[in-house]
Amino acid sequence: MPGRLHDLPRRLDRQRRPVHLGLVLFALASLAAGLGQDAWQLIAPRGAQGLGAAFIATAALALLGGNFAEGAERNKALGAWGRGPGWPRWSG
């Protein structure tokens, strides 16, 4: 769903909306999880954090693809983006 929502608008200012939505959702869910007093008050915000992170990750990848020219420049940008999540797994 977040990826499809991001693909719908074509203008750059509209393309940033899913990123902002994801950041706000993630921040509010983090606050709710931090203020939680019970197990369910932590579990539900963690789900909302996952949804916010999904918006951020898919929108960031789409923004990378749209902001770099096709070829070596885009390949370097996408390679750097892909190295980010892989670094902790590789380093142990």
Phi, psi and omega per residue, in radians:
M1 nan -0.840 -3.135
P2 -1.054 -0.679 3.137
G3 -1.124 -0.743 3.124
R4 -1.152 -0.699 3.110
L5 -1.083 -0.619 -3.130
H6 -1.314 -0.535 -3.109
D7 -1.307 -0.359 -3.080
L8 -1.122 -0.982 -3.141
P9 -1.313 2.587 -3.111
R10 -1.930 -0.377 -3.130
R11 -1.375 2.574 -3.039
L12 -1.092 -0.705 3.140
D13 -1.131 -0.603 3.078
R14 -1.298 -0.494 -3.139
Q15 -1.199 -0.386 -3.133
R16 -1.450 -0.235 -3.118
R17 -1.038 -0.788 3.103
P18 -1.082 -0.558 3.086
V19 -1.137 -0.822 3.138
H20 -1.126 -0.730 3.096
L21 -1.051 -0.776 3.125
G22 -1.110 -0.716 3.127
L23 -1.135 -0.764 3.133
V24 -1.147 -0.772 3.131
L25 -1.081 -0.776 -3.141
F26 -1.120 -0.740 -3.130
A27 -1.147 -0.780 3.131
L28 -1.153 -0.670 3.103
A29 -1.174 -0.628 3.083
S30 -1.115 -0.723 3.099
L31 -1.106 -0.791 3.131
A32 -1.082 -0.705 3.125
A33 -1.163 -0.661 3.132
G34 -1.196 -0.515 -3.128
L35 -1.594 -0.102 -3.091
G36 -1.127 2.523 -3.127
Q37 -1.954 -0.225 -3.073
D38 -2.237 2.931 -3.112
A39 -1.098 -0.758 -3.116
W40 -1.164 -0.461 3.116
Q41 -1.325 -0.160 3.008
L42 -1.747 -0.665 -3.062
I43 -1.180 -0.794 -3.112
A44 -1.102 -0.824 3.089
P45 -1.122 -0.513 3.087
R46 -1.133 -0.618 3.041
G47 -1.132 -0.718 3.098
A48 -1.156 -0.600 3.068
Q49 -1.103 -0.705 3.102
G50 -1.087 -0.699 3.104
L51 -1.150 -0.755 3.088
G52 -1.081 -0.715 3.111
A53 -1.141 -0.605 3.095
A54 -1.117 -0.719 3.083
F55 -1.082 -0.787 -3.088
I56 -1.136 -0.822 -3.054
A57 -1.142 -0.809 -3.112
T58 -1.198 -0.676 3.137
A59 -1.198 -0.661 3.132
A60 -1.117 -0.720 3.124
L61 -1.142 -0.733 3.123
A62 -1.163 -0.665 3.088
L63 -1.125 -0.675 3.087
L64 -1.067 -0.800 -3.132
G65 -1.108 -0.560 -3.114
G66 -1.499 -0.350 -3.058
N67 -1.683 -0.179 -3.127
F68 -2.044 2.462 3.125
A69 -1.178 2.587 -3.133
E70 -1.145 2.440 -3.139
G71 2.206 -2.577 -3.042
A72 -1.096 -0.675 -3.108
E73 -1.105 -0.806 3.123
R74 -1.165 -0.685 3.126
N75 -1.079 -0.707 3.099
K76 -1.128 -0.739 -3.135
A77 -1.128 -0.778 -3.138
L78 -1.211 -0.566 3.062
G79 -1.139 -0.739 3.102
A80 -1.135 -0.692 3.120
W81 -1.137 -0.682 -3.136
G82 -1.254 -0.493 3.112
R83 -1.206 -0.485 -3.090
G84 -0.957 -1.012 3.135
P85 -1.220 -0.431 -3.096
G86 -1.399 -0.372 -3.087
W87 -1.020 -0.862 3.139
P88 -1.096 -0.626 3.129
R89 -1.180 -0.700 -3.128
W90 -1.234 -0.668 -3.050
S91 -1.404 -0.221 3.065
G92 1.571 nan nan
